[in-house]
Amino acid sequence: MASSDEGESEASSTHRDLLHTAVREGYFKVPRETSLVELANQRGISDREYSERMRSEIDTLVRETTSEE
């Protein structure tokens, strides 16, 4: 059975992968080159789930880079 840290690491890796995909596909460009629905459909998850996972990873990255806890 995976430890809690391993589970969190796997989740973080998945979230980071979703964020990388969003960047690569142009989600953050102005104007956007893809939609949240399109990104979610590529992964077979809802747009809400994709958004939540991506926001979680953005929150983590911002906290790490700004030393906010």
GUSEVEX-660625 format. One record per residue (C-alpha): x, y, z; residue in three letters. Coordinates in pm, whole numbers, padded with zeros to 5 digits, always signed. Each point is the difference from the previous one (the first is absolute). Layout:
<recs>
XYZALA ...
</recs>
This chain:
<recs>
+00000+00000+00000MET +00131+00348-00088ALA +00083+00236+00281SER -00177+00333+00035SER +00310+00181-00129ASP +00012-00225-00307GLU -00368+00061-00068GLY +00048+00375+00032GLU +00305-00018-00227SER -00196-00192-00264GLU -00287+00249+00022ALA +00241+00292-00028SER +00165-00161-00301SER -00340-00045-00166THR -00100+00357+00081HIS +00329+00131-00135ARG -00050-00202-00319ASP -00345+00155-00045LEU +00150+00346+00045LEU +00279-00072-00250HIS -00259-00119-00252THR -00203+00318+00049ALA +00308+00213-00063VAL +00108-00207-00302ARG -00348+00013-00155GLU -00025+00378+00043GLY -00259+00019+00275TYR +00175+00296+00165PHE +00063+00195-00321LYS -00205+00307-00088VAL -00214-00083-00180PRO -00018-00361+00114ARG +00090-00265-00254GLU -00196-00272+00178THR -00281-00024+00252SER -00025-00167+00336LEU -00262-00233-00147VAL +00240-00107-00277GLU +00281-00061+00250LEU -00230-00201+00225ALA -00134-00206-00289ASN +00359-00100-00091GLN +00032-00147+00351ARG -00346-00147+00026GLY -00090+00211+00303ILE -00247+00281+00059SER +00103+00358-00061ASP -00072+00067+00368ARG +00241-00274+00108GLU +00267+00124-00241TYR -00043+00354+00133SER +00021-00111+00364GLU +00314-00205-00060ARG +00166+00276-00201MET -00085+00266+00262ARG +00140-00226+00271SER +00330-00027-00185GLU +00012+00374-00070ILE -00061+00064+00371ASP +00285-00235+00092THR +00239+00158-00249LEU -00082+00354+00109VAL +00046-00091+00366ARG +00335-00166-00076GLU +00131+00291-00204THR -00120+00269+00239THR +00078-00194+00320SER -00362+00030+00111GLU -00119-00275+00232GLU 
</recs>
